[in-house]
Amino acid sequence: MDPYLPSIETIKKPPHNFRGRLKHLGPSLILSAAIVGSGELIATTSLGAKAGFVTFWLIILGCIIKVMVQLAFGKHTLLTGETAMQALNSLPGIRTKRANWAVWSMAFMMLLKLLQMGGIIGGVAIILNLTFPFISIPIWAFITAFAVALLVSLGYYKFIEKFSLYMIAFFTLFTFTTLYFLNFTPYQLHWQDIASGLQFQLPKASLAFAFGAFGITGVGGDEILHYNYWCLEKGYAAFSGPNDGSAEWNARAKGWIKVMYLDAIIAMIIYTSVTAAFYLLGAAVLHSQGQIPEGYGMIETLSTIYTDTLGPEAKLFFMAGSFVVLFSTLFASLAAWTRQYADIFGQLQFIDFFNIQSRQKTIKTFAWLLPMSWAILFIFLKLPMAMVMIGGIVGSVILFYVVAAVLYFRYFRTQAEFKPKIWNDFALWISSLSIIFIGLYGIIKYFY
């Protein structure tokens, strides 16, 4: 079965109860594995270190408000069976013979996002070097690139989903254990600390960090696009079958949309909780010491959160946990990036994306090319923190594109039977306007 080509043979009745829907979750869990490494361990913790508790509100808001845009894009995917780039290629505006402005823009911005992944692969290399110093950081970067390339090139959807789930469980337990033990240290959290971070302040000194972290935390613009592929490969659109306009198809599609909504909401609760925990750790421990994670010392600085909380022997625990967190991001992100790049090539008419052999061959090729390029960028620049933050800022720009696309789909491409209820439209507009406002506010405050 090719999940990108719904047919009569792929039809499957949706579950009609909560327990049945739980069995079909998965796409958002893969997103969570991709989000937590760069967004939480590095960007969120560093923002806490830079700004203290004051921007806590921005991190929480960044996780919650984007989910409505994610759901709207996912709903479009399920109803049309379109890939992310195929959907963007349907937007009005300037076109070349190969594709429209949105696809070309996305191709360019994904090149800039290489920097973010280079920073993450650098973080993994630094961790491995600290653990096994007889091998240099550049060599570890290429070993990591080889390992993640091998796993993704051999793994299909079910393997990616299960592997991501195990990693999520590990780093969630890891983070909350550390946050709990913070209460037995001089860095103990108090409610007034948390309250001070919910007053909607955004200091100019922390603006670049805040804007980058906002673009990465929760589902960024690129993760929303990636969600499209996981919804398709999970089978939500294929299970609904070809859109023949019948009452049976409408019922199946609405049933699978409910499954998708549950999938996204549960994942949001998980990554919002983990994000909040990482931020509080950075604000409580690193900010009070005036330490900012940067350069090759990034991991050593982050490790003080755990060694100062749990004792010096906790460093090994931190190394293991941070390795899993960052490697999960490399793994889940590479799996999604290979599909997005193949999709871009398909829309630019370099390959036939909907030919399963052509698609899989292209995905496997990018599974090797992309991580090697990440490693090269890291070795050349040697600035993992800055590279991740640049990727976050690009992610914020991509998010604006996604918001515009989702609103266009809602008002110009949604069938009458699937028009959202008033409360759903209200939530989508609140989400969209919040994203636009925070982005413009950050830009204006930065320059003025």
C-alpha positions as CSV (number, residue, x, y, z in Angstrom):
1,M,0.0,0.0,0.0
2,D,1.2,3.5,-0.9
3,P,-0.1,5.9,1.8
4,Y,0.3,8.8,-0.6
5,L,-2.2,7.4,-3.0
6,P,-5.6,6.8,-1.4
7,S,-7.6,4.1,-3.1
8,I,-10.6,1.8,-2.5
9,E,-8.1,-0.9,-1.2
10,T,-6.8,1.5,1.5
11,I,-10.1,2.3,3.1
12,K,-10.5,1.6,6.8
13,K,-13.3,2.5,9.2
14,P,-12.2,5.0,11.8
15,P,-12.5,4.1,15.5
16,H,-15.6,5.5,17.3
17,N,-14.3,5.7,20.9
18,F,-11.4,7.2,22.8
19,R,-9.7,3.9,23.4
20,G,-9.8,3.0,19.7
21,R,-8.4,6.4,18.7
22,L,-5.5,6.0,21.1
23,K,-4.4,3.0,19.1
24,H,-3.9,5.1,16.0
25,L,-1.8,8.0,17.5
26,G,1.7,8.5,16.2
27,P,2.4,11.4,13.8
28,S,2.6,14.1,16.6
29,L,4.8,11.8,18.7
30,I,7.4,11.8,15.9
31,L,7.1,15.6,15.9
32,S,7.7,15.7,19.6
33,A,10.9,13.7,19.2
34,A,12.0,16.2,16.6
35,I,11.1,19.3,18.6
36,V,12.7,18.5,22.0
37,G,16.4,18.4,21.1
38,S,16.8,21.8,19.5
39,G,13.8,23.6,20.9
40,E,14.0,22.5,24.5
41,L,17.4,21.3,25.6
42,I,19.3,24.0,23.7
43,A,17.1,27.0,22.7
44,T,14.6,27.0,25.6
45,T,17.2,26.4,28.3
46,S,19.4,29.0,26.8
47,L,16.6,31.6,26.7
48,G,16.0,30.8,30.4
49,A,19.7,31.3,31.0
50,K,19.7,34.6,29.1
51,A,16.4,36.2,30.3
52,G,15.7,34.5,33.6
53,F,12.0,33.8,34.3
54,V,10.7,36.9,32.5
55,T,10.0,35.2,29.1
56,F,8.4,32.1,30.5
57,W,5.1,33.2,29.0
58,L,6.5,33.3,25.5
59,I,7.6,29.7,25.7
60,I,4.3,28.4,26.9
61,L,2.4,30.5,24.4
62,G,4.7,29.3,21.6
63,C,3.8,25.7,22.4
64,I,0.0,26.2,22.7
65,I,-1.0,28.6,20.0
66,K,0.7,26.9,17.1
67,V,-1.3,23.7,17.5
68,M,-4.5,25.2,15.9
69,V,-2.4,26.0,12.8
70,Q,-1.0,22.4,12.9
71,L,-4.5,21.0,13.1
72,A,-5.8,23.1,10.2
73,F,-3.0,22.0,8.0
74,G,-3.4,18.4,9.0
75,K,-7.1,18.6,8.3
76,H,-6.4,19.9,4.8
77,T,-3.9,17.1,4.2
78,L,-6.5,14.4,5.3
79,L,-9.3,15.9,3.1
80,T,-7.2,16.4,0.0
81,G,-4.4,13.8,0.3
82,E,-2.0,16.5,-0.8
83,T,1.7,16.6,0.4
84,A,2.9,19.7,2.1
85,M,4.7,21.1,-1.0
86,Q,1.8,20.1,-3.3
87,A,-0.5,22.1,-1.0
88,L,1.8,25.1,-1.0
89,N,2.1,24.9,-4.8
90,S,-1.7,25.5,-5.0
91,L,-1.3,28.9,-3.4
92,P,-2.0,31.9,-5.7
93,G,0.8,34.2,-6.8
94,I,3.9,34.2,-9.1
95,R,4.7,30.9,-10.8
96,T,7.6,29.7,-12.9
97,K,7.3,26.8,-15.3
98,R,8.2,24.4,-12.5
99,A,6.5,25.7,-9.4
100,N,5.1,28.7,-7.6
101,W,6.8,31.3,-5.3
102,A,6.0,29.3,-2.1
103,V,7.8,26.1,-3.2
104,W,10.9,28.1,-4.4
105,S,10.9,30.1,-1.2
106,M,10.6,27.0,0.9
107,A,13.5,25.4,-1.0
108,F,15.7,28.4,-0.1
109,M,14.7,28.5,3.5
110,M,15.3,24.8,4.0
111,L,18.9,25.5,3.0
112,L,19.2,28.0,5.8
113,K,17.7,25.4,8.2
114,L,20.7,23.2,7.6
115,L,22.5,25.4,10.1
116,Q,20.1,24.4,12.8
117,M,20.7,20.8,12.3
118,G,24.4,21.4,12.0
119,G,24.2,22.9,15.5
120,I,22.4,19.8,16.9
121,I,24.8,17.3,15.3
122,G,27.5,19.4,16.9
123,G,25.9,19.1,20.3
124,V,25.8,15.3,19.9
125,A,29.5,15.3,18.9
126,I,30.5,17.4,21.9
127,I,28.7,15.0,24.2
128,L,30.4,12.0,22.8
129,N,33.8,13.7,22.9
130,L,33.3,14.6,26.6
131,T,32.5,10.9,27.2
132,F,35.1,9.5,24.9
133,P,37.8,12.2,24.6
134,F,40.2,10.1,22.6
135,I,38.1,10.7,19.5
136,S,37.9,14.3,18.3
137,I,34.7,16.3,18.0
138,P,34.9,16.5,14.1
139,I,35.2,12.7,13.9
140,W,32.3,12.3,16.3
141,A,30.2,14.6,14.1
142,F,30.8,12.4,11.1
143,I,30.2,9.2,13.1
144,T,26.9,10.7,14.3
145,A,26.0,11.7,10.8
146,F,26.7,8.2,9.6
147,A,24.6,6.6,12.4
148,V,21.5,8.7,11.9
149,A,21.8,8.3,8.1
150,L,21.9,4.5,8.4
151,L,18.9,4.4,10.7
152,V,16.7,6.6,8.6
153,S,17.7,5.1,5.3
154,L,16.7,1.6,6.5
155,G,13.7,2.7,8.6
156,Y,10.1,3.2,7.4
157,Y,7.2,4.8,9.2
158,K,6.5,2.2,11.9
159,F,10.1,2.0,12.9
160,I,10.4,5.8,13.1
161,E,7.3,6.0,15.2
162,K,8.3,3.4,17.7
163,F,11.9,4.7,18.0
164,S,10.6,8.2,18.6
165,L,8.1,7.0,21.3
166,Y,10.9,5.3,23.3
167,M,13.1,8.4,23.2
168,I,10.2,10.7,24.2
169,A,9.5,8.5,27.3
170,F,13.2,8.6,28.3
171,F,13.8,12.3,28.1
172,T,10.4,13.2,29.7
173,L,11.3,11.1,32.7
174,F,14.9,12.5,32.7
175,T,13.7,16.1,32.7
176,F,11.0,15.9,35.3
177,T,13.3,14.0,37.7
178,T,15.8,16.8,37.5
179,L,13.1,19.5,38.0
180,Y,11.9,17.6,41.1
181,F,15.3,17.5,42.7
182,L,15.8,21.2,42.0
183,N,13.6,21.7,45.1
184,F,16.5,20.3,47.3
185,T,19.1,22.8,46.1
186,P,19.8,26.5,46.5
187,Y,18.0,27.0,43.1
188,Q,14.6,25.9,44.5
189,L,11.7,27.3,42.5
190,H,9.1,29.6,44.1
191,W,5.7,30.5,42.8
192,Q,6.7,34.2,42.6
193,D,9.5,33.2,40.2
194,I,7.0,31.5,37.9
195,A,4.5,34.4,38.3
196,S,7.1,36.9,37.2
197,G,7.4,35.0,34.0
198,L,3.7,35.4,33.1
199,Q,3.6,39.2,32.9
200,F,4.1,39.4,29.1
201,Q,7.4,41.2,29.2
202,L,10.0,40.9,26.5
203,P,13.3,42.5,27.3
204,K,15.3,43.8,24.3
205,A,18.5,42.3,25.5
206,S,17.0,38.8,25.1
207,L,15.1,39.5,21.9
208,A,17.1,37.5,19.4
209,F,17.1,34.5,21.8
210,A,13.4,34.9,22.4
211,F,12.5,35.2,18.7
212,G,14.7,32.1,17.8
213,A,13.2,30.1,20.7
214,F,9.7,31.0,19.8
215,G,10.3,29.7,16.2
216,I,11.7,26.4,17.5
217,T,9.6,25.6,20.6
218,G,6.4,23.7,20.1
219,V,5.7,23.0,16.5
220,G,7.6,25.3,14.3
221,G,6.6,26.2,10.7
222,D,8.8,23.3,9.3
223,E,7.4,20.8,11.8
224,I,3.8,21.7,10.8
225,L,4.8,21.0,7.2
226,H,6.5,17.7,8.4
227,Y,3.3,16.7,10.2
228,N,1.7,16.5,6.8
229,Y,4.0,13.6,5.8
230,W,3.5,11.6,9.0
231,C,-0.3,12.0,8.8
232,L,-0.1,10.6,5.2
233,E,2.2,7.8,6.1
234,K,0.2,6.9,9.2
235,G,-2.7,6.3,6.8
236,Y,-5.2,8.9,7.8
237,A,-5.9,10.1,4.3
238,A,-5.5,6.6,2.8
239,F,-7.9,5.1,5.3
240,S,-10.5,7.8,4.3
241,G,-10.2,6.7,0.7
242,P,-10.6,8.7,-2.5
243,N,-12.8,11.7,-2.1
244,D,-15.9,10.7,-4.1
245,G,-18.2,13.1,-2.3
246,S,-20.3,10.4,-0.8
247,A,-21.8,10.4,2.7
248,E,-19.7,7.3,3.5
249,W,-16.5,9.2,2.6
250,N,-17.5,12.2,4.6
251,A,-18.2,10.0,7.7
252,R,-14.8,8.2,7.3
253,A,-12.9,11.5,6.9
254,K,-14.6,13.1,9.9
255,G,-13.8,10.0,12.0
256,W,-10.1,10.1,11.0
257,I,-9.9,13.9,11.6
258,K,-11.0,13.2,15.2
259,V,-8.1,10.7,15.6
260,M,-5.7,13.3,14.2
261,Y,-7.0,16.0,16.6
262,L,-6.5,13.7,19.6
263,D,-3.0,12.8,18.3
264,A,-2.0,16.5,18.1
265,I,-3.5,17.5,21.5
266,I,-1.9,14.7,23.5
267,A,1.5,15.5,21.9
268,M,1.0,19.2,22.7
269,I,0.5,18.4,26.4
270,I,3.7,16.3,26.4
271,Y,6.0,18.8,24.7
272,T,4.5,21.8,26.5
273,S,5.2,20.2,29.8
274,V,8.8,19.2,28.8
275,T,9.5,22.7,27.4
276,A,8.3,24.4,30.5
277,A,10.5,22.1,32.6
278,F,13.6,22.8,30.5
279,Y,13.0,26.6,30.6
280,L,12.6,26.6,34.4
281,L,15.8,24.7,34.8
282,G,17.7,27.1,32.6
283,A,16.2,30.2,34.4
284,A,16.7,28.8,37.9
285,V,20.3,27.5,37.6
286,L,22.1,29.1,34.7
287,H,20.6,32.6,34.9
288,S,21.4,32.9,38.5
289,Q,25.1,32.0,37.7
290,G,25.2,34.3,34.6
291,Q,26.1,31.3,32.4
292,I,25.0,31.2,28.7
293,P,25.6,28.0,26.8
294,E,27.7,28.8,23.7
295,G,30.4,27.4,21.4
296,Y,32.1,24.1,22.2
297,G,31.4,24.8,25.9
298,M,27.6,24.6,25.3
299,I,27.2,21.1,26.7
300,E,29.4,21.7,29.7
301,T,27.4,24.7,30.6
302,L,24.1,22.9,30.2
303,S,25.4,20.0,32.3
304,T,25.7,22.3,35.3
305,I,21.9,22.3,35.5
306,Y,22.1,18.7,36.5
307,T,25.4,18.5,38.4
308,D,24.4,21.5,40.5
309,T,21.0,19.9,41.2
310,L,21.8,16.2,41.5
311,G,25.5,16.3,42.3
312,P,28.7,15.8,40.2
313,E,27.9,12.1,39.6
314,A,24.8,13.3,37.7
315,K,27.0,14.4,34.8
316,L,27.0,10.9,33.3
317,F,23.2,10.8,33.7
318,F,23.0,14.2,31.9
319,M,25.3,13.0,29.1
320,A,23.2,10.0,28.4
321,G,19.9,12.0,28.6
322,S,21.1,14.9,26.5
323,F,22.5,12.4,23.9
324,V,19.1,10.8,23.6
325,V,17.3,14.1,23.4
326,L,19.6,15.5,20.7
327,F,19.9,12.3,18.8
328,S,16.1,11.9,18.8
329,T,15.9,15.3,17.1
330,L,18.4,14.3,14.5
331,F,16.6,11.1,13.8
332,A,13.1,12.4,13.6
333,S,14.1,15.6,11.8
334,L,16.1,13.7,9.2
335,A,13.2,11.3,8.5
336,A,11.0,14.3,7.9
337,W,13.5,16.3,5.9
338,T,14.2,13.5,3.5
339,R,10.5,13.4,2.6
340,Q,10.2,17.2,2.4
341,Y,13.2,17.5,0.1
342,A,11.9,14.6,-2.1
343,D,8.5,16.5,-2.2
344,I,10.2,19.7,-3.2
345,F,12.1,17.9,-6.0
346,G,8.8,16.4,-7.0
347,Q,7.0,19.7,-7.3
348,L,10.0,21.2,-9.2
349,Q,9.5,18.2,-11.6
350,F,12.9,16.7,-11.0
351,I,11.4,13.4,-9.8
352,D,8.0,11.7,-9.8
353,F,7.2,11.9,-6.1
354,F,4.1,9.7,-6.5
355,N,6.1,6.9,-8.0
356,I,6.9,4.9,-4.9
357,Q,10.3,3.6,-6.3
358,S,11.4,7.1,-7.3
359,R,10.3,8.6,-4.0
360,Q,12.0,5.9,-1.8
361,K,15.2,6.2,-3.8
362,T,15.3,10.0,-3.4
363,I,14.5,9.7,0.3
364,K,17.4,7.3,0.8
365,T,19.7,9.6,-1.1
366,F,18.9,12.6,1.1
367,A,19.1,10.4,4.2
368,W,22.9,10.3,3.5
369,L,23.5,13.7,1.9
370,L,21.7,15.8,4.6
371,P,23.5,14.6,7.8
372,M,26.9,14.8,6.0
373,S,26.2,18.4,5.1
374,W,25.1,19.1,8.7
375,A,28.4,17.7,10.0
376,I,30.5,19.8,7.5
377,L,28.7,23.0,8.5
378,F,29.3,22.4,12.2
379,I,32.9,21.6,11.7
380,F,33.4,24.8,9.6
381,L,31.4,27.2,11.9
382,K,32.0,25.6,15.3
383,L,29.0,27.6,16.8
384,P,26.3,25.2,17.7
385,M,24.2,27.6,19.8
386,A,24.2,30.4,17.1
387,M,23.4,27.8,14.4
388,V,20.4,26.5,16.3
389,M,19.1,30.1,16.9
390,I,19.5,31.1,13.3
391,G,17.5,28.0,12.4
392,G,14.8,29.1,14.9
393,I,14.6,32.5,13.3
394,V,14.1,31.0,9.9
395,G,11.5,28.7,11.5
396,S,9.6,31.8,12.6
397,V,9.6,33.1,9.0
398,I,8.4,29.7,7.7
399,L,5.6,29.8,10.3
400,F,4.3,33.0,8.7
401,Y,4.1,31.2,5.4
402,V,2.3,28.3,7.0
403,V,-0.3,30.6,8.7
404,A,-1.0,32.4,5.4
405,A,-1.4,29.0,3.6
406,V,-3.7,27.6,6.3
407,L,-6.0,30.6,6.2
408,Y,-6.2,30.4,2.4
409,F,-7.1,26.7,2.6
410,R,-9.7,27.4,5.2
411,Y,-11.6,30.0,3.1
412,F,-10.9,29.0,-0.4
413,R,-10.4,25.2,-0.5
414,T,-12.5,23.7,2.3
415,Q,-15.6,21.8,1.3
416,A,-18.9,23.0,2.8
417,E,-19.4,19.8,4.7
418,F,-16.1,20.3,6.5
419,K,-16.3,24.0,7.4
420,P,-15.2,24.4,11.0
421,K,-17.5,25.5,13.8
422,I,-17.4,29.1,15.0
423,W,-15.3,28.3,18.1
424,N,-12.8,26.4,15.8
425,D,-12.5,29.4,13.5
426,F,-12.1,31.7,16.5
427,A,-9.3,29.6,17.9
428,L,-7.6,29.5,14.5
429,W,-7.7,33.2,14.1
430,I,-6.5,33.8,17.7
431,S,-3.6,31.4,17.0
432,S,-2.7,33.0,13.6
433,L,-2.9,36.6,14.9
434,S,-0.9,35.7,18.0
435,I,1.9,34.2,15.8
436,I,1.9,37.3,13.5
437,F,1.7,39.8,16.4
438,I,4.6,38.2,18.3
439,G,6.7,38.0,15.2
440,L,6.1,41.6,14.2
441,Y,6.4,42.8,17.8
442,G,9.8,41.1,18.0
443,I,11.0,42.7,14.8
444,I,9.8,46.2,15.7
445,K,11.2,46.1,19.2
446,Y,14.5,44.8,17.8
447,F,14.9,47.8,15.5
448,Y,13.3,50.5,17.7
